[in-house]
Amino acid sequence: MTRLVLTNARLLDGDSAPRDGVTIVVDGDRFASVASGPHVGARPDDQVHDLGGRTVMPGMVHGHYHATYTRFSAAEKLPVGMEAPPAVQTLRAANHLKQALYTGFTGVVSAGAPYAIDVACKQAIESGTIEGPRVVAGSRDVSTTGHSQDGFEWHWGVGMTAQTNIADGVDAFRKAVREELKRGAEMIKIFATPGHGVVGTYPDLEMSEEELKAAIDTAHSRGARIRAHIANKKGLLDCVRLGIDIVDHGDGLDQECIDRMLEKDVFLVPSIRYPYEACKIWSGSLIDEMRRGMDAMIEILPVANKAGLKITLGDDYGAQPLDHGTYGEELEFYVKVAGIPPLDVIRWATKFGGEMVAGEALGTIAAGKLADFIVVDGDPVANIGLLGDASNFLAIAKGGTLYASRLDTLAPAAAAPEPERKLAFAS
């Protein structure tokens, strides 16, 4: 099998400071070796590219992905998941997933979708029918009657069954989770609290602790993970104590929450770019609530980051004003607005995001790991904005397969000039 060899690379491995003069060998779907210095052990059929000091970094991961969201507005009372026929939503989702891959996001973790569309798209990607990233398929939103995502008009009849799975009582929660797993979901989504732009009537949890525990335990008992929309401190602490895997939004985060999340190894997806942009164009009490939560998160995020909390990128793209395909702009947002160092935000997008998708097998560039990576024409640590424009990517790879590659257009790096030699004369 032909190996891909990238020489003279500036390695940004997803965890450490950049290293120059690195050679990376990809064999099949994994990194075979990552070492400083020139290529050794060359084979006749090696496909070698001298990068001339350009950056190689892991593929990025979007940790809160809604593949079906398509330009809907929070200012409208739309029946999310029922605004278009399932086939139309699936075609839209396929297009969005391709956009993710071609903008450098080689993995996405779903935060919910109707009609088992995530599962179908994942199968289509893995069979080669469509192009897209690695997908952790999500479920419908699971929660109680009248919860924040079940607030649409009762006289619509079927309610929100396309997007939500309504459960009341411990047994009903177990059944709802099992139904989503039967459909192929790998990540269960719970609406645990209102807030973060979502209207609700319950100040803390929107279900009993017993119902929440039943959902978490059922997911874990069948090898699945579970995430929750959480936007207050009490709900966050309750969810973490009971075993939630991913906290979405996390409004109300403070040092106590950070400590508990670190103890339980819980991920945080703050997703505050959406409220930041929404607050520019809308007004009202809901927007004011979002702004307060956003401002508090901007203040606490540097503390959480310094403490080592596993934070990842991801937001409600497809909900206006965030368009699909602009995911890479989120890195610069966290650097400029929240003051997170560029290398740390890159770690969120790569190491922590990769772990969310596939554990230790993904997220950093090292021998034996899955070969998902980007070749960047420039240094993202010095200019994080490079990652928001896919035209800066010379290649994107998922499992060693190249997409949008321009590596063949690279001229060999210029040889270093010979040092000037001075003649010495004997006296």
C-alpha positions as a LaTeX table, in Angstrom:
\begin{tabular}{lrrr}
\hline
Residue & $x$ (\AA) & $y$ (\AA) & $z$ (\AA) \\
\hline
Met1 & 0.00 & 0.00 & 0.00 \\
Thr2 & 1.26 & 3.48 & $-0.89$ \\
Arg3 & 2.22 & 5.53 & 2.13 \\
Leu4 & 1.69 & 9.28 & 2.40 \\
Val5 & 4.81 & 11.05 & 3.66 \\
Leu6 & 4.76 & 14.70 & 4.73 \\
Thr7 & 8.24 & 16.10 & 5.26 \\
Asn8 & 9.52 & 19.42 & 6.59 \\
Ala9 & 6.24 & 19.99 & 8.43 \\
Arg10 & 5.43 & 22.33 & 11.26 \\
Leu11 & 3.63 & 19.92 & 13.56 \\
Leu12 & 0.76 & 21.15 & 15.70 \\
Asp13 & $-0.12$ & 17.84 & 17.31 \\
Gly14 & $-3.27$ & 19.03 & 19.10 \\
Asp15 & $-1.75$ & 19.08 & 22.56 \\
Ser16 & 1.73 & 20.60 & 22.53 \\
Ala17 & 3.49 & 23.67 & 21.20 \\
Pro18 & 4.39 & 23.54 & 17.48 \\
Arg19 & 7.51 & 21.68 & 16.32 \\
Asp20 & 9.34 & 22.36 & 13.10 \\
Gly21 & 11.15 & 19.98 & 10.76 \\
Val22 & 8.87 & 17.00 & 11.43 \\
Thr23 & 8.22 & 14.06 & 9.09 \\
Ile24 & 4.81 & 12.40 & 9.28 \\
Val25 & 4.12 & 9.02 & 7.67 \\
Val26 & 0.54 & 7.87 & 7.07 \\
Asp27 & 0.00 & 4.19 & 6.32 \\
Gly28 & $-3.60$ & 3.24 & 5.60 \\
Asp29 & $-5.94$ & 5.01 & 7.99 \\
Arg30 & $-3.37$ & 5.69 & 10.72 \\
Phe31 & $-0.21$ & 7.61 & 11.45 \\
Ala32 & 2.67 & 5.17 & 11.11 \\
Ser33 & 5.36 & 7.50 & 12.47 \\
Val34 & 5.83 & 11.08 & 13.59 \\
Ala35 & 9.45 & 12.08 & 14.03 \\
Ser36 & 11.77 & 15.05 & 13.82 \\
Gly37 & 14.21 & 15.18 & 10.94 \\
Pro38 & 14.23 & 13.94 & 7.35 \\
His39 & 12.36 & 10.95 & 5.97 \\
Val40 & 14.14 & 7.66 & 6.67 \\
Gly41 & 13.20 & 4.16 & 5.59 \\
Ala42 & 11.77 & 5.38 & 2.29 \\
Arg43 & 9.93 & 2.95 & 0.04 \\
Pro44 & 9.80 & 3.18 & $-3.76$ \\
Asp45 & 6.06 & 3.85 & $-3.83$ \\
Asp46 & 5.96 & 6.43 & $-1.02$ \\
Gln47 & 3.95 & 9.52 & $-1.94$ \\
Val48 & 6.21 & 12.26 & $-0.55$ \\
His49 & 5.31 & 15.94 & $-0.16$ \\
Asp50 & 7.75 & 18.54 & 1.16 \\
Leu51 & 5.55 & 21.01 & 3.03 \\
Gly52 & 8.21 & 23.69 & 3.31 \\
Gly53 & 7.35 & 24.45 & 6.93 \\
Arg54 & 3.59 & 24.51 & 6.54 \\
Thr55 & 1.42 & 23.35 & 9.44 \\
Val56 & $-0.05$ & 19.89 & 9.92 \\
Met57 & $-2.68$ & 19.67 & 12.66 \\
Pro58 & $-5.41$ & 17.20 & 13.62 \\
Gly59 & $-8.80$ & 17.44 & 11.97 \\
Met60 & $-11.21$ & 19.54 & 13.98 \\
Val61 & $-14.40$ & 18.29 & 15.65 \\
His62 & $-17.74$ & 20.04 & 16.02 \\
Gly63 & $-19.13$ & 18.91 & 19.36 \\
His64 & $-22.73$ & 20.20 & 19.14 \\
Tyr65 & $-23.93$ & 19.47 & 15.62 \\
His66 & $-27.47$ & 19.77 & 14.25 \\
Ala67 & $-27.21$ & 18.45 & 10.71 \\
Thr68 & $-30.85$ & 19.23 & 9.87 \\
Tyr69 & $-31.00$ & 22.82 & 11.14 \\
Thr70 & $-31.58$ & 25.04 & 8.09 \\
Arg71 & $-31.87$ & 28.80 & 8.47 \\
Phe72 & $-34.62$ & 28.79 & 11.04 \\
Ser73 & $-34.97$ & 31.69 & 13.45 \\
Ala74 & $-35.50$ & 31.67 & 17.18 \\
Ala75 & $-37.76$ & 34.66 & 16.61 \\
Glu76 & $-40.29$ & 32.37 & 14.91 \\
Lys77 & $-42.31$ & 29.65 & 16.56 \\
Leu78 & $-41.35$ & 26.85 & 14.23 \\
Pro79 & $-42.07$ & 23.15 & 14.78 \\
Val80 & $-38.41$ & 22.14 & 14.67 \\
Gly81 & $-38.11$ & 18.83 & 12.89 \\
Met82 & $-41.43$ & 19.20 & 11.13 \\
Glu83 & $-40.74$ & 22.21 & 8.93 \\
Ala84 & $-39.91$ & 20.05 & 5.89 \\
Pro85 & $-40.48$ & 16.43 & 4.81 \\
Pro86 & $-37.94$ & 13.90 & 6.12 \\
Ala87 & $-36.37$ & 13.36 & 2.69 \\
Val88 & $-35.76$ & 17.08 & 2.24 \\
Gln89 & $-34.24$ & 17.35 & 5.70 \\
Thr90 & $-31.99$ & 14.39 & 4.95 \\
Leu91 & $-30.70$ & 15.98 & 1.74 \\
Arg92 & $-30.02$ & 19.19 & 3.62 \\
Ala93 & $-28.20$ & 17.28 & 6.34 \\
Ala94 & $-26.02$ & 15.49 & 3.78 \\
Asn95 & $-25.03$ & 18.84 & 2.30 \\
His96 & $-24.20$ & 20.28 & 5.71 \\
Leu97 & $-22.08$ & 17.27 & 6.64 \\
Lys98 & $-20.09$ & 17.62 & 3.44 \\
Gln99 & $-19.56$ & 21.29 & 4.30 \\
Ala100 & $-18.22$ & 20.25 & 7.68 \\
Leu101 & $-15.66$ & 17.91 & 6.15 \\
Tyr102 & $-14.50$ & 20.42 & 3.55 \\
Thr103 & $-14.08$ & 23.14 & 6.17 \\
Gly104 & $-11.69$ & 20.99 & 8.18 \\
Phe105 & $-14.11$ & 19.34 & 10.59 \\
Thr106 & $-13.39$ & 15.65 & 10.22 \\
Gly107 & $-15.72$ & 14.73 & 13.08 \\
Val108 & $-19.11$ & 15.87 & 14.38 \\
Val109 & $-21.00$ & 14.87 & 17.51 \\
Ser110 & $-24.73$ & 15.26 & 17.15 \\
Ala111 & $-26.81$ & 17.29 & 19.55 \\
Gly112 & $-30.05$ & 15.88 & 18.16 \\
Ala113 & $-31.92$ & 15.28 & 14.92 \\
Pro114 & $-35.37$ & 14.02 & 13.84 \\
Tyr115 & $-36.29$ & 10.90 & 11.87 \\
Ala116 & $-32.99$ & 9.11 & 12.66 \\
Ile117 & $-31.40$ & 11.28 & 9.97 \\
Asp118 & $-28.03$ & 11.29 & 11.72 \\
Val119 & $-27.97$ & 7.50 & 11.63 \\
Ala120 & $-28.88$ & 7.39 & 7.94 \\
Cys121 & $-26.25$ & 9.97 & 7.01 \\
Lys122 & $-23.60$ & 8.15 & 9.02 \\
Gln123 & $-24.38$ & 4.92 & 7.19 \\
Ala124 & $-24.25$ & 6.72 & 3.84 \\
Ile125 & $-20.87$ & 8.26 & 4.68 \\
Glu126 & $-19.39$ & 4.98 & 5.84 \\
Ser127 & $-20.62$ & 3.18 & 2.71 \\
Gly128 & $-19.15$ & 5.87 & 0.46 \\
Thr129 & $-22.54$ & 7.02 & $-0.83$ \\
Ile130 & $-21.91$ & 10.60 & 0.33 \\
Glu131 & $-18.89$ & 12.49 & 1.63 \\
Gly132 & $-18.78$ & 13.64 & 5.22 \\
Pro133 & $-16.96$ & 13.55 & 8.54 \\
Arg134 & $-17.03$ & 10.93 & 11.25 \\
Val135 & $-20.48$ & 11.14 & 12.83 \\
Val136 & $-21.59$ & 10.33 & 16.35 \\
Ala137 & $-25.31$ & 9.95 & 15.65 \\
Gly138 & $-27.77$ & 11.68 & 17.92 \\
Ser139 & $-31.30$ & 11.04 & 19.08 \\
Arg140 & $-34.49$ & 12.99 & 19.24 \\
Asp141 & $-34.70$ & 15.25 & 22.29 \\
Val142 & $-35.90$ & 13.23 & 25.26 \\
Ser143 & $-37.81$ & 15.01 & 28.00 \\
Thr144 & $-41.15$ & 15.45 & 29.74 \\
Thr145 & $-44.57$ & 16.68 & 28.62 \\
Gly146 & $-44.54$ & 20.46 & 28.45 \\
His147 & $-40.75$ & 20.75 & 28.70 \\
Ser148 & $-38.95$ & 23.59 & 26.95 \\
Gln149 & $-38.92$ & 21.85 & 23.54 \\
Asp150 & $-42.52$ & 20.67 & 23.91 \\
Gly151 & $-43.95$ & 24.15 & 24.18 \\
Phe152 & $-45.71$ & 24.29 & 20.83 \\
Glu153 & $-49.44$ & 24.58 & 20.39 \\
Trp154 & $-51.35$ & 21.60 & 21.73 \\
His155 & $-53.93$ & 21.80 & 18.93 \\
Trp156 & $-51.25$ & 20.83 & 16.37 \\
Gly157 & $-52.10$ & 17.30 & 17.37 \\
Val158 & $-48.95$ & 15.23 & 16.87 \\
Gly159 & $-46.96$ & 17.85 & 18.72 \\
Met160 & $-43.21$ & 17.59 & 18.34 \\
Thr161 & $-42.77$ & 13.87 & 17.93 \\
Ala162 & $-40.45$ & 14.34 & 14.96 \\
Gln163 & $-37.85$ & 16.17 & 17.05 \\
Thr164 & $-38.77$ & 15.04 & 20.57 \\
Asn165 & $-39.55$ & 11.85 & 22.43 \\
Ile166 & $-41.86$ & 12.75 & 25.29 \\
Ala167 & $-41.54$ & 10.69 & 28.45 \\
Asp168 & $-43.21$ & 10.94 & 31.84 \\
Gly169 & $-42.12$ & 8.68 & 34.67 \\
Val170 & $-39.13$ & 6.43 & 35.22 \\
Asp171 & $-40.35$ & 3.58 & 33.04 \\
Ala172 & $-41.24$ & 5.97 & 30.23 \\
Phe173 & $-37.75$ & 7.47 & 30.30 \\
Arg174 & $-36.18$ & 4.04 & 30.08 \\
Lys175 & $-38.42$ & 3.21 & 27.13 \\
Ala176 & $-37.75$ & 6.50 & 25.36 \\
Val177 & $-33.99$ & 6.03 & 25.56 \\
Arg178 & $-34.30$ & 2.45 & 24.37 \\
Glu179 & $-36.42$ & 3.62 & 21.44 \\
Glu180 & $-33.74$ & 6.10 & 20.39 \\
Leu181 & $-31.02$ & 3.47 & 20.70 \\
Lys182 & $-33.11$ & 1.09 & 18.60 \\
Arg183 & $-33.19$ & 3.74 & 15.88 \\
Gly184 & $-29.39$ & 3.75 & 15.93 \\
Ala185 & $-28.61$ & 6.74 & 18.14 \\
Glu186 & $-25.20$ & 6.69 & 19.82 \\
Met187 & $-25.68$ & 9.94 & 21.75 \\
Ile188 & $-28.90$ & 10.55 & 23.67 \\
Lys189 & $-29.98$ & 14.19 & 24.01 \\
Ile190 & $-31.88$ & 15.28 & 27.12 \\
Phe191 & $-33.49$ & 18.68 & 27.62 \\
Ala192 & $-32.75$ & 18.88 & 31.32 \\
Thr193 & $-33.46$ & 22.58 & 31.90 \\
Pro194 & $-34.80$ & 25.60 & 30.05 \\
Gly195 & $-32.61$ & 28.64 & 29.47 \\
His196 & $-29.90$ & 29.58 & 26.97 \\
Gly197 & $-32.47$ & 30.95 & 24.58 \\
Val198 & $-35.10$ & 28.32 & 25.34 \\
Val199 & $-38.31$ & 29.21 & 27.16 \\
Gly200 & $-39.43$ & 26.96 & 29.99 \\
Thr201 & $-41.61$ & 27.00 & 33.08 \\
Tyr202 & $-39.41$ & 24.99 & 35.45 \\
Pro203 & $-36.56$ & 26.83 & 37.17 \\
Asp204 & $-34.25$ & 23.88 & 37.70 \\
Leu205 & $-34.74$ & 20.42 & 36.21 \\
Glu206 & $-37.60$ & 19.71 & 33.82 \\
Met207 & $-37.92$ & 16.17 & 35.10 \\
Ser208 & $-37.46$ & 14.40 & 38.41 \\
Glu209 & $-34.03$ & 13.17 & 39.43 \\
Glu210 & $-35.39$ & 9.63 & 39.23 \\
Glu211 & $-36.43$ & 10.17 & 35.59 \\
Leu212 & $-33.08$ & 11.72 & 34.72 \\
Lys213 & $-31.15$ & 8.91 & 36.40 \\
Ala214 & $-33.22$ & 6.32 & 34.54 \\
Ala215 & $-32.31$ & 7.94 & 31.22 \\
Ile216 & $-28.60$ & 8.16 & 32.05 \\
Asp217 & $-28.37$ & 4.63 & 33.41 \\
Thr218 & $-30.27$ & 3.16 & 30.45 \\
Ala219 & $-27.98$ & 4.86 & 27.92 \\
His220 & $-24.87$ & 3.73 & 29.75 \\
Ser221 & $-26.14$ & 0.18 & 30.22 \\
Arg222 & $-26.34$ & $-0.17$ & 26.42 \\
Gly223 & $-22.98$ & 1.40 & 25.63 \\
Ala224 & $-24.31$ & 4.81 & 24.60 \\
Arg225 & $-23.52$ & 8.26 & 25.92 \\
Ile226 & $-25.87$ & 11.02 & 26.97 \\
Arg227 & $-25.75$ & 14.80 & 26.80 \\
Ala228 & $-28.04$ & 17.46 & 28.23 \\
His229 & $-29.16$ & 21.01 & 27.50 \\
Ile230 & $-28.38$ & 22.62 & 30.87 \\
Ala231 & $-28.58$ & 26.30 & 31.70 \\
Asn232 & $-28.52$ & 26.71 & 35.47 \\
Lys233 & $-26.17$ & 25.71 & 38.25 \\
Lys234 & $-28.49$ & 23.36 & 40.14 \\
Gly235 & $-29.43$ & 21.48 & 37.00 \\
Leu236 & $-25.77$ & 21.24 & 36.03 \\
Leu237 & $-24.69$ & 19.85 & 39.40 \\
Asp238 & $-27.59$ & 17.38 & 39.46 \\
Cys239 & $-26.82$ & 16.12 & 35.96 \\
Val240 & $-23.11$ & 15.75 & 36.65 \\
Arg241 & $-23.74$ & 13.94 & 39.93 \\
Leu242 & $-26.08$ & 11.49 & 38.19 \\
Gly243 & $-23.59$ & 10.69 & 35.41 \\
Ile244 & $-24.21$ & 12.94 & 32.38 \\
Asp245 & $-21.39$ & 12.73 & 29.81 \\
Ile246 & $-21.66$ & 16.13 & 28.09 \\
Val247 & $-22.97$ & 19.44 & 29.40 \\
Asp248 & $-24.39$ & 21.60 & 26.62 \\
His249 & $-24.25$ & 25.35 & 27.26 \\
Gly250 & $-23.64$ & 25.16 & 31.02 \\
Asp251 & $-25.01$ & 28.57 & 31.98 \\
Gly252 & $-24.44$ & 28.94 & 35.73 \\
Leu253 & $-20.97$ & 27.37 & 35.58 \\
Asp254 & $-18.76$ & 28.31 & 38.52 \\
Gln255 & $-15.78$ & 26.88 & 40.36 \\
Glu256 & $-17.89$ & 24.30 & 42.19 \\
Cys257 & $-19.32$ & 23.08 & 38.88 \\
Ile258 & $-15.85$ & 22.97 & 37.34 \\
Asp259 & $-14.54$ & 20.86 & 40.22 \\
Arg260 & $-17.43$ & 18.39 & 39.99 \\
Met261 & $-17.07$ & 18.10 & 36.20 \\
Leu262 & $-13.33$ & 17.44 & 36.51 \\
Glu263 & $-14.00$ & 14.71 & 39.07 \\
Lys264 & $-16.48$ & 13.01 & 36.73 \\
Asp265 & $-14.53$ & 13.67 & 33.49 \\
Val266 & $-17.45$ & 15.53 & 31.91 \\
Phe267 & $-17.20$ & 17.54 & 28.68 \\
Leu268 & $-18.47$ & 21.11 & 28.36 \\
Val269 & $-19.73$ & 22.58 & 25.07 \\
Pro270 & $-20.36$ & 26.24 & 25.98 \\
Ser271 & $-21.77$ & 27.24 & 22.56 \\
Ile272 & $-21.87$ & 30.97 & 23.22 \\
Arg273 & $-21.23$ & 32.20 & 19.69 \\
Tyr274 & $-24.95$ & 31.84 & 18.97 \\
Pro275 & $-26.13$ & 34.11 & 21.81 \\
Tyr276 & $-23.29$ & 36.53 & 21.02 \\
Glu277 & $-24.55$ & 36.94 & 17.45 \\
Ala278 & $-28.25$ & 36.74 & 18.37 \\
Cys279 & $-27.89$ & 39.56 & 20.88 \\
Lys280 & $-26.75$ & 41.84 & 18.04 \\
Ile281 & $-29.97$ & 41.52 & 16.06 \\
Trp282 & $-32.79$ & 40.73 & 18.50 \\
Ser283 & $-34.08$ & 42.16 & 21.76 \\
Gly284 & $-36.46$ & 41.23 & 24.53 \\
Ser285 & $-36.44$ & 39.37 & 27.85 \\
Leu286 & $-35.26$ & 36.10 & 26.31 \\
Ile287 & $-32.34$ & 37.86 & 24.66 \\
Asp288 & $-31.51$ & 39.63 & 27.92 \\
Glu289 & $-31.40$ & 36.25 & 29.67 \\
Met290 & $-29.11$ & 34.88 & 26.96 \\
Arg291 & $-26.82$ & 37.89 & 27.27 \\
Arg292 & $-26.46$ & 37.44 & 31.02 \\
Gly293 & $-25.58$ & 33.78 & 30.60 \\
Met294 & $-23.16$ & 34.57 & 27.81 \\
Asp295 & $-21.39$ & 37.31 & 29.76 \\
Ala296 & $-21.00$ & 35.04 & 32.78 \\
Met297 & $-19.64$ & 32.22 & 30.60 \\
Ile298 & $-17.11$ & 34.55 & 28.94 \\
Glu299 & $-15.87$ & 35.45 & 32.42 \\
Ile300 & $-15.62$ & 31.88 & 33.75 \\
Leu301 & $-14.28$ & 30.13 & 30.62 \\
Pro302 & $-10.64$ & 31.15 & 31.12 \\
Val303 & $-10.86$ & 29.74 & 34.66 \\
Ala304 & $-12.36$ & 26.48 & 33.41 \\
Asn305 & $-9.79$ & 26.24 & 30.64 \\
Lys306 & $-6.87$ & 26.81 & 33.01 \\
Ala307 & $-8.28$ & 24.14 & 35.34 \\
Gly308 & $-8.12$ & 21.61 & 32.50 \\
Leu309 & $-11.84$ & 21.15 & 31.91 \\
Lys310 & $-12.53$ & 19.29 & 28.66 \\
Ile311 & $-14.13$ & 21.99 & 26.53 \\
Thr312 & $-15.03$ & 21.55 & 22.88 \\
Leu313 & $-16.29$ & 23.64 & 20.00 \\
Gly314 & $-19.85$ & 23.45 & 18.69 \\
Asp315 & $-22.97$ & 25.57 & 18.47 \\
Asp316 & $-26.41$ & 25.78 & 16.89 \\
Tyr317 & $-25.31$ & 26.34 & 13.31 \\
Gly318 & $-28.27$ & 26.46 & 10.97 \\
Ala319 & $-30.21$ & 28.47 & 13.55 \\
Gln320 & $-30.01$ & 32.08 & 12.45 \\
Pro321 & $-27.75$ & 33.98 & 12.57 \\
Leu322 & $-25.19$ & 31.13 & 12.38 \\
Asp323 & $-24.83$ & 29.54 & 8.95 \\
His324 & $-23.52$ & 26.06 & 8.31 \\
Gly325 & $-20.01$ & 26.07 & 6.94 \\
Thr326 & $-18.79$ & 28.88 & 9.20 \\
Tyr327 & $-17.77$ & 26.54 & 12.01 \\
Gly328 & $-14.07$ & 27.44 & 11.84 \\
Glu329 & $-14.83$ & 31.04 & 12.78 \\
Glu330 & $-15.64$ & 29.78 & 16.27 \\
Leu331 & $-11.95$ & 29.36 & 17.15 \\
Glu332 & $-11.19$ & 33.02 & 16.53 \\
Phe333 & $-14.35$ & 33.95 & 18.44 \\
Tyr334 & $-13.15$ & 32.23 & 21.62 \\
Val335 & $-9.68$ & 33.77 & 21.27 \\
Lys336 & $-10.89$ & 37.33 & 20.70 \\
Val337 & $-14.07$ & 37.40 & 22.80 \\
Ala338 & $-13.26$ & 35.06 & 25.69 \\
Gly339 & $-9.49$ & 35.55 & 25.77 \\
Ile340 & $-8.60$ & 31.87 & 25.40 \\
Pro341 & $-5.04$ & 31.32 & 24.08 \\
Pro342 & $-5.02$ & 30.08 & 20.45 \\
Leu343 & $-3.19$ & 26.86 & 21.28 \\
Asp344 & $-5.81$ & 26.02 & 23.90 \\
Val345 & $-8.74$ & 26.64 & 21.56 \\
Ile346 & $-7.04$ & 24.40 & 18.99 \\
Arg347 & $-6.78$ & 21.75 & 21.72 \\
Trp348 & $-10.55$ & 22.08 & 22.29 \\
Ala349 & $-11.18$ & 21.54 & 18.58 \\
Thr350 & $-8.77$ & 18.63 & 18.16 \\
Lys351 & $-7.65$ & 16.70 & 21.23 \\
Phe352 & $-10.83$ & 17.09 & 23.27 \\
Gly353 & $-13.10$ & 16.95 & 20.25 \\
Gly354 & $-11.38$ & 13.82 & 18.97 \\
Glu355 & $-11.74$ & 12.17 & 22.34 \\
Met356 & $-15.46$ & 12.99 & 22.27 \\
Val357 & $-15.74$ & 11.17 & 18.93 \\
Ala358 & $-13.48$ & 8.15 & 19.36 \\
Gly359 & $-11.67$ & 8.26 & 22.68 \\
Glu360 & $-7.89$ & 8.10 & 22.68 \\
Ala361 & $-7.76$ & 6.87 & 19.06 \\
Leu362 & $-8.42$ & 10.36 & 17.68 \\
Gly363 & $-7.62$ & 14.00 & 18.24 \\
Thr364 & $-3.83$ & 14.21 & 18.27 \\
Ile365 & $-1.12$ & 13.37 & 15.75 \\
Ala366 & 0.95 & 10.46 & 17.01 \\
Ala367 & 1.96 & 7.02 & 15.78 \\
Gly368 & $-0.93$ & 4.55 & 15.86 \\
Lys369 & $-3.70$ & 7.14 & 15.97 \\
Leu370 & $-6.34$ & 7.62 & 13.28 \\
Ala371 & $-5.00$ & 9.85 & 10.50 \\
Asp372 & $-7.47$ & 12.72 & 10.51 \\
Phe373 & $-5.54$ & 15.93 & 9.80 \\
Ile374 & $-5.38$ & 19.26 & 7.99 \\
Val375 & $-2.46$ & 20.83 & 6.15 \\
Val376 & $-2.65$ & 24.59 & 6.73 \\
Asp377 & $-0.88$ & 27.19 & 4.63 \\
Gly378 & 0.28 & 29.25 & 7.59 \\
Asp379 & 0.58 & 29.10 & 11.36 \\
Pro380 & $-2.81$ & 28.95 & 13.16 \\
Val381 & $-1.18$ & 29.64 & 16.52 \\
Ala382 & 0.07 & 32.98 & 15.22 \\
Asn383 & $-3.13$ & 33.65 & 13.24 \\
Ile384 & $-6.09$ & 31.67 & 14.51 \\
Gly385 & $-8.29$ & 33.26 & 11.84 \\
Leu386 & $-6.68$ & 30.98 & 9.24 \\
Leu387 & $-8.90$ & 28.14 & 10.47 \\
Gly388 & $-12.06$ & 30.06 & 9.62 \\
Asp389 & $-11.26$ & 30.05 & 5.89 \\
Ala390 & $-10.99$ & 26.69 & 4.15 \\
Ser391 & $-9.03$ & 28.27 & 1.29 \\
Asn392 & $-6.07$ & 28.14 & 3.68 \\
Phe393 & $-6.23$ & 24.33 & 3.77 \\
Leu394 & $-3.91$ & 22.55 & 1.36 \\
Ala395 & $-5.43$ & 19.18 & 2.24 \\
Ile396 & $-7.96$ & 17.63 & 4.59 \\
Ala397 & $-7.65$ & 13.97 & 5.53 \\
Lys398 & $-10.02$ & 11.59 & 7.25 \\
Gly399 & $-8.64$ & 8.15 & 8.00 \\
Gly400 & $-5.72$ & 8.82 & 5.66 \\
Thr401 & $-7.96$ & 9.65 & 2.68 \\
Leu402 & $-7.29$ & 13.09 & 1.22 \\
Tyr403 & $-10.03$ & 15.58 & 0.36 \\
Ala404 & $-9.60$ & 18.90 & $-1.48$ \\
Ser405 & $-5.87$ & 18.20 & $-1.71$ \\
Arg406 & $-3.54$ & 20.69 & $-3.36$ \\
Leu407 & $-0.38$ & 18.99 & $-2.14$ \\
Asp408 & 0.68 & 18.15 & $-5.68$ \\
Thr409 & 0.87 & 21.86 & $-6.46$ \\
Leu410 & 3.49 & 22.56 & $-3.81$ \\
Ala411 & 6.92 & 23.42 & $-5.09$ \\
Pro412 & 9.79 & 21.73 & $-3.27$ \\
Ala413 & 11.14 & 23.83 & $-0.47$ \\
Ala414 & 14.12 & 25.92 & $-1.50$ \\
Ala415 & 17.40 & 24.49 & $-0.34$ \\
Ala416 & 19.22 & 26.51 & 2.29 \\
Pro417 & 22.05 & 28.55 & 0.78 \\
Glu418 & 25.54 & 27.23 & 1.25 \\
Pro419 & 27.44 & 29.19 & 3.88 \\
Glu420 & 29.99 & 31.59 & 2.49 \\
Arg421 & 33.46 & 30.06 & 2.56 \\
Lys422 & 36.45 & 32.26 & 3.26 \\
Leu423 & 39.85 & 31.22 & 2.07 \\
Ala424 & 42.56 & 31.00 & 4.68 \\
Phe425 & 46.14 & 31.79 & 3.78 \\
Ala426 & 49.12 & 30.47 & 5.60 \\
Ser427 & 51.28 & 33.18 & 7.05 \\
\hline
\end{tabular}
